[in-house]
């Protein structure tokens, strides 16, 4: 399996953010996107939490055949994204600031219908 380079990862994330803006996704103001109502923001974060949980569950099933080891996660350098050694976790971008971009990028149907 080919490794993803930092440039490829950055390009993928940039593409996700661009896609979110292109489809007029209601992002919160912290991410530089469109202002969402409190209800839209809560619906987005509920959808993101559900998607993250399902992603973790399915990954465990794919890797181990069950969810029994779902929360046994090996420490890797990827964790530095959320827990950098040189600053507090409160100083890094919050998950809520990328929720719309991630869900849009993976094709998850998360937008509330009018």
TIVEX-223042 format. One line per field, with one value per residue: y, z, x of N, C-alpha, C, O in turn; residue in one letter. Coordinates in steps of 0.02 Angstrom, whole numbers, plus 32768, in hexadecimal, padded with zeros to 4 digits. Layout:
// TIVEX-223042
nc2 c(Y, ...)
nc3 c(Z, ...)
nc1 c(X, ...)
cac2 c(Y, ...)
cac3 c(Z, ...)
cac1 c(X, ...)
cc2 c(Y, ...)
cc3 c(Z, ...)
cc1 c(X, ...)
oc2 c(Y, ...)
oc3 c(Z, ...)
oc1 c(X, ...)
resn c(A, ...)
END
This chain:
// TIVEX-223042
nc2 c(7FC5, 806C, 80F9, 818E, 822C, 82C3, 8332, 82FF, 82E3, 8364, 83A0, 8356, 837B, 8403, 83FF, 83C9, 8432, 8495, 8459, 845B, 84E4, 84FC, 84BC, 8508, 84ED, 84F7, 852E, 854A, 85EC, 85EA, 859D, 85EA, 85E2, 85DF, 862A, 85C8, 859C, 8580, 8508, 84C8, 84BA, 8464, 83F3, 83D3, 83B4, 8348, 82ED, 82E1, 82A8, 822E, 81F8, 81EF, 8193, 8122, 810E, 80EB, 8076, 8024, 801C, 7FD4, 7F5B, 7F37, 7F28, 7ECF, 7E77, 7E86, 7EF5, 7EF2, 7F19, 7F9F, 8018, 800C, 805A, 8075, 80DC, 8159, 81C9, 8214, 823D, 82B0, 8317, 833B, 8343, 8399, 83A4, 841E, 847B, 84A1, 8439, 848A, 84EE, 84C7, 84AF, 848B, 83F2, 8410, 8475, 8439, 83E1, 83EC, 83F1, 8374, 8317, 833A, 8321, 8295, 826E, 825F, 8263, 82E3, 835C, 83BB, 83B0, 842D)
nc3 c(8000, 7FD4, 8020, 8061, 8037, 808C, 803E, 7FE8, 8046, 8079, 8004, 7FED, 805E, 8046, 7FD2, 8004, 8055, 7FF4, 7FA7, 8004, 800E, 7F8B, 7F7C, 7FCA, 8055, 80FA, 8161, 8202, 8246, 8279, 8225, 81B8, 8161, 8129, 818E, 81FD, 823C, 82EA, 82F7, 827C, 828C, 82FB, 82C5, 8260, 82AF, 82F8, 828E, 8265, 82D7, 82DA, 8260, 8277, 82E2, 82A4, 8240, 828B, 82C7, 8257, 8221, 8285, 827A, 81F9, 8208, 8276, 827A, 82D2, 834A, 83C1, 83E1, 83C8, 840B, 8429, 8400, 83A8, 83D0, 8365, 82F8, 82BE, 831F, 834F, 830B, 834C, 83CF, 83E6, 8412, 842F, 8456, 84A5, 849A, 848D, 843D, 83BA, 831A, 832D, 8326, 82F8, 829D, 8227, 8206, 81A3, 812D, 812D, 812F, 80B7, 805C, 8063, 8032, 8082, 80AC, 80F9, 8106, 8143, 8108, 80C0)
nc1 c(802B, 8020, 806E, 8026, 805C, 8092, 8076, 8013, 7FAF, 7F95, 7F68, 7EF5, 7EA8, 7E9D, 7E53, 7DDD, 7DB0, 7D9F, 7D3A, 7CD2, 7CB7, 7C92, 7C17, 7BC8, 7BC3, 7B88, 7BF7, 7C45, 7C70, 7CF1, 7D3C, 7D49, 7CE4, 7C39, 7BBA, 7B5F, 7ABF, 7A93, 7A4D, 7A6B, 7AF5, 7AFC, 7ABC, 7B18, 7B8A, 7B59, 7B47, 7BCC, 7C09, 7BC3, 7BEF, 7C7A, 7C7E, 7C44, 7CA2, 7D15, 7CE4, 7CC9, 7D49, 7D8C, 7D46, 7D6B, 7DF6, 7E05, 7D9C, 7D35, 7CE4, 7D20, 7DA4, 7DA0, 7DBF, 7E43, 7EC5, 7F56, 7FDF, 8014, 806E, 800B, 7FB4, 7FEC, 7FB5, 7F3F, 7F6B, 7FE5, 8093, 80CB, 806B, 7FCD, 7F3A, 7ECE, 7EF5, 7EFA, 7EA6, 7DF9, 7D97, 7D16, 7D28, 7D4D, 7CEC, 7C82, 7CCE, 7D12, 7CA6, 7C66, 7CCD, 7CDD, 7C65, 7BF5, 7B4A, 7B12, 7AD2, 7A49, 79A6, 793B)
cac2 c(8000, 80A9, 8129, 81D1, 825E, 82FF, 835C, 82E1, 82ED, 83AB, 83AD, 8338, 83A5, 8442, 83EE, 83C2, 8475, 84B6, 843B, 8473, 8528, 84FA, 84A7, 8536, 84C9, 8525, 8523, 857E, 8624, 85DC, 857F, 8619, 85D1, 8601, 8627, 859A, 85A6, 8553, 84C6, 84AA, 84A8, 8428, 83BB, 83C3, 8394, 8305, 82C4, 82D3, 8278, 81ED, 81DF, 81DC, 8155, 80EC, 8103, 80C6, 8034, 7FFD, 8010, 7F9D, 7F1E, 7F27, 7F13, 7E9B, 7E4B, 7E97, 7F36, 7EE4, 7F3F, 7FDF, 8050, 7FFF, 807F, 807C, 8121, 8168, 8211, 8235, 825B, 82F2, 8348, 8352, 834B, 83AC, 83A8, 8462, 84A7, 8481, 8423, 84C1, 851D, 84AC, 84B2, 845B, 83C7, 8430, 84A1, 8412, 83B0, 83F1, 83E0, 832C, 82F4, 8348, 8301, 824D, 8261, 824E, 828A, 82FF, 839C, 83B8, 83C7, 8461)
cac3 c(8000, 7FCE, 8057, 804F, 8049, 80AC, 8009, 7FD2, 807C, 8079, 7FC8, 7FF9, 808D, 8024, 7FA4, 802B, 8069, 7FB7, 7F95, 8033, 7FFB, 7F49, 7F81, 7FF9, 8094, 8133, 8192, 8235, 8237, 828D, 81ED, 8181, 8133, 8130, 81D1, 8202, 8277, 8321, 82E7, 8246, 82A9, 8325, 8298, 8241, 82DF, 8304, 8254, 8266, 830E, 82C4, 822C, 8295, 8307, 8273, 821E, 82B9, 82CF, 821A, 821B, 82B3, 825D, 81BF, 821E, 82AA, 8273, 8303, 836A, 8403, 83EA, 83A9, 842E, 8432, 83C9, 83AE, 83CD, 832A, 82F1, 82A8, 835A, 8359, 82EC, 8380, 840E, 83D7, 844C, 843C, 846A, 84C3, 846B, 8485, 840C, 8376, 82FF, 834A, 82F5, 82DC, 8265, 81EA, 81FF, 8162, 80F8, 812E, 8119, 8070, 8036, 805F, 8012, 80B3, 80A6, 813C, 8107, 8155, 80D2, 80D4)
cac1 c(8000, 8048, 8065, 800F, 808D, 8076, 805B, 7FD4, 7F7E, 7F83, 7F41, 7EB4, 7E84, 7E8D, 7E1D, 7D9F, 7D9A, 7D87, 7CFB, 7C9F, 7CA4, 7C73, 7BD2, 7BA8, 7BB8, 7B87, 7C2C, 7C43, 7C9C, 7D36, 7D60, 7D4B, 7CAE, 7BF9, 7B9D, 7B28, 7A94, 7AA3, 7A2F, 7A93, 7B36, 7AF2, 7AAE, 7B58, 7BB6, 7B3C, 7B57, 7C14, 7C15, 7BAA, 7C1B, 7CBA, 7C72, 7C3A, 7CE3, 7D3F, 7CC7, 7CD4, 7D91, 7D9B, 7D2A, 7D95, 7E38, 7E07, 7D63, 7D02, 7CEF, 7D3C, 7DE2, 7D93, 7DDF, 7E8A, 7EE3, 7F9E, 7FF9, 803C, 807B, 7FCE, 7F96, 800A, 7F88, 7F11, 7F8E, 802A, 80C0, 80E1, 8034, 7F92, 7F06, 7E9E, 7F12, 7EF7, 7E62, 7DCA, 7D76, 7CDA, 7D3B, 7D58, 7CB7, 7C61, 7CFE, 7D1E, 7C69, 7C5C, 7D03, 7CD1, 7C25, 7BC1, 7B0D, 7B0A, 7AAE, 7A03, 797B, 790C)
cc2 c(803E, 80D8, 816C, 8203, 829A, 832C, 8342, 82EB, 8335, 83BC, 8391, 8362, 83E7, 8437, 83E7, 8406, 849A, 849B, 8454, 84B8, 8528, 84E6, 84D0, 8513, 84FB, 8513, 8557, 85B3, 8617, 85BE, 85AD, 860B, 85FA, 85F8, 85F8, 85AB, 8574, 850D, 84A3, 8492, 8469, 83EA, 83A4, 839C, 8350, 82D5, 82B1, 82A0, 8232, 81CF, 81C8, 819A, 811A, 80DC, 80DA, 807E, 8008, 7FEE, 7FD6, 7F5B, 7F07, 7F0A, 7ED5, 7E6B, 7E58, 7EDD, 7F2E, 7F0E, 7F86, 8019, 8043, 801D, 808A, 80C6, 8128, 81B3, 8237, 8258, 82A1, 8329, 8366, 8363, 835D, 83B4, 83F0, 8493, 847E, 846D, 845B, 84F4, 8503, 84B0, 847A, 8430, 83E7, 845C, 847C, 83E1, 83B1, 83DD, 8395, 8307, 82FE, 8322, 82B5, 823B, 824E, 827E, 82A6, 833D, 8391, 83D4, 83FC, 8448)
cc3 c(8000, 8008, 803B, 8065, 806A, 8078, 7FF1, 8007, 807E, 803D, 7FD0, 8028, 806D, 7FF4, 7FC8, 803F, 802D, 7FA3, 7FC3, 8020, 7FB8, 7F4C, 7FB5, 803A, 80CD, 8167, 81C9, 8227, 824B, 8254, 81B1, 814F, 813F, 8176, 81D0, 823F, 82AD, 8313, 82B0, 8261, 82D2, 82F9, 8275, 8271, 82F4, 82CC, 8254, 829C, 82F9, 8290, 8249, 82BC, 82D8, 8250, 824A, 82C1, 8292, 820F, 8248, 8297, 8221, 81D6, 824A, 82A7, 82A5, 831F, 83AF, 8413, 83CF, 83CA, 8440, 83F7, 83D7, 83A7, 838F, 8328, 82D9, 82E3, 8369, 833B, 8320, 83C1, 8402, 8417, 845F, 8450, 8486, 848C, 845F, 8452, 83C5, 835C, 831A, 8313, 82D4, 82A0, 8224, 81DC, 81BA, 8129, 80F4, 8114, 80CF, 8046, 802F, 8040, 8041, 80AA, 80EB, 813E, 8117, 811B, 80EB, 80D8)
cc1 c(802D, 8039, 804F, 8043, 806B, 8056, 8018, 7F9D, 7F67, 7F57, 7EFB, 7E8A, 7E70, 7E53, 7DDB, 7D84, 7D7E, 7D43, 7CC3, 7C88, 7C7E, 7C29, 7BAB, 7B94, 7BB8, 7BBB, 7C26, 7C77, 7CE4, 7D5E, 7D64, 7D14, 7C70, 7BDF, 7B61, 7AFE, 7AA9, 7A88, 7A57, 7AD7, 7B30, 7AE4, 7AEE, 7B84, 7B9B, 7B4D, 7BA1, 7C26, 7BFE, 7BD8, 7C5E, 7CB4, 7C6B, 7C7B, 7D11, 7D26, 7CD4, 7D1E, 7DA6, 7D82, 7D54, 7DD8, 7E37, 7DCB, 7D2C, 7D11, 7D0F, 7D7A, 7DDC, 7DB9, 7E27, 7EB0, 7F2D, 7FB2, 8025, 8048, 803D, 7FAB, 7FB1, 7FDE, 7F5A, 7F33, 7FD8, 8053, 80CF, 80A9, 7FFA, 7F61, 7ED3, 7EB6, 7F12, 7EB0, 7E36, 7DAB, 7D3A, 7CEA, 7D47, 7D20, 7C96, 7C90, 7D09, 7CE0, 7C5C, 7C8F, 7CF6, 7C8E, 7BED, 7B86, 7AFC, 7ADF, 7A64, 79DA, 794B, 78C5)
oc2 c(8043, 80DF, 8180, 8205, 82A2, 8349, 8368, 82FA, 8342, 83E2, 83B1, 836D, 8400, 8461, 83FC, 8412, 84BC, 84C1, 8461, 84C7, 854F, 84FC, 84BD, 851C, 8526, 84ED, 858B, 85A8, 8637, 85C5, 859A, 8627, 8631, 85C6, 85FF, 85C6, 8543, 84DB, 8467, 845C, 843C, 83B4, 8368, 836A, 8322, 829C, 8278, 8273, 8201, 8193, 8193, 816F, 80E6, 80A1, 80AB, 804F, 7FCE, 7FB9, 7FAB, 7F28, 7ECC, 7ED9, 7EAA, 7E3C, 7E36, 7EFC, 7F5F, 7F23, 7FA6, 8046, 806B, 7FFD, 80A4, 80E9, 8103, 81D8, 8274, 828A, 82C8, 8363, 83A3, 838D, 8336, 83C9, 83FE, 84CE, 8441, 848B, 845B, 8521, 8526, 84B5, 8440, 8445, 83DA, 8468, 849B, 83BA, 837E, 83BB, 8378, 82DB, 82CF, 8305, 8299, 8200, 8230, 82BA, 8285, 8350, 8364, 840A, 83F9, 846E)
oc3 c(8029, 801E, 8004, 80A0, 8065, 8084, 7FE6, 7FF6, 8084, 8044, 7FBC, 801C, 8078, 7FEE, 7FAF, 803B, 8033, 7F91, 7FAD, 8023, 7FAF, 7F23, 7FC9, 8053, 80D1, 8195, 81BF, 8200, 822F, 8252, 817D, 8118, 815A, 8197, 81A6, 8270, 829F, 8321, 82B5, 824F, 82CD, 8307, 826E, 825F, 8301, 82D8, 8244, 8290, 8305, 8293, 8236, 82B7, 82E3, 8243, 8233, 82C2, 8299, 81F5, 8234, 829B, 8218, 81B9, 8244, 82CE, 82A3, 830F, 83D4, 844C, 83C1, 83A8, 8463, 83C3, 840B, 837C, 8386, 8352, 82DE, 82D9, 838C, 834F, 8322, 83E7, 8411, 844B, 8499, 8459, 8480, 8457, 842B, 843E, 8398, 8384, 831F, 82DA, 8299, 8276, 81EF, 81AC, 8199, 80FA, 80BD, 80E8, 80AC, 8012, 7FFA, 8035, 802C, 80A1, 8114, 8174, 80FB, 8101, 8125, 80E8)
oc1 c(805B, 8000, 8062, 8055, 802F, 8022, 7FE9, 7F64, 7F2B, 7F27, 7ECA, 7E4E, 7E39, 7E27, 7DA7, 7D48, 7D4A, 7D16, 7C8B, 7C4C, 7C50, 7C01, 7B74, 7B5D, 7BE5, 7BAD, 7C07, 7CA5, 7D11, 7D9B, 7D7E, 7D16, 7C73, 7BEC, 7B34, 7B18, 7ACC, 7AAA, 7A63, 7AEE, 7B5A, 7AFD, 7AF9, 7BA1, 7BC2, 7B60, 7BB2, 7C4D, 7C21, 7BE7, 7C77, 7CDF, 7C8A, 7C89, 7D31, 7D4D, 7CE9, 7D2F, 7DCE, 7DA5, 7D60, 7DF0, 7E63, 7DC9, 7CF8, 7D43, 7D16, 7D84, 7E0F, 7DD2, 7E46, 7EB9, 7F40, 7F97, 8055, 802F, 803B, 7F89, 7F90, 7FE3, 7F4F, 7F1B, 8004, 803A, 80DF, 80B7, 7FF8, 7F5E, 7EB1, 7E91, 7F29, 7E81, 7E4B, 7DA5, 7D2C, 7CC0, 7D4A, 7D24, 7C91, 7C7B, 7D0A, 7CE6, 7C47, 7C7D, 7D04, 7C80, 7BBB, 7B8F, 7ADB, 7AC9, 7A44, 79E9, 7935, 7897)
resn c(X, X, X, X, X, X, X, X, X, X, X, X, X, X, X, X, X, X, X, X, X, X, X, X, X, X, X, X, X, X, X, X, X, X, X, X, X, X, X, X, X, X, X, X, X, X, X, X, X, X, X, X, X, X, X, X, X, X, X, X, X, X, X, X, X, X, X, X, X, X, X, X, X, X, X, X, X, X, X, X, X, X, X, X, X, X, X, X, X, X, X, X, X, X, X, X, X, X, X, X, X, X, X, X, X, X, X, X, X, X, X, X, X, X)
END
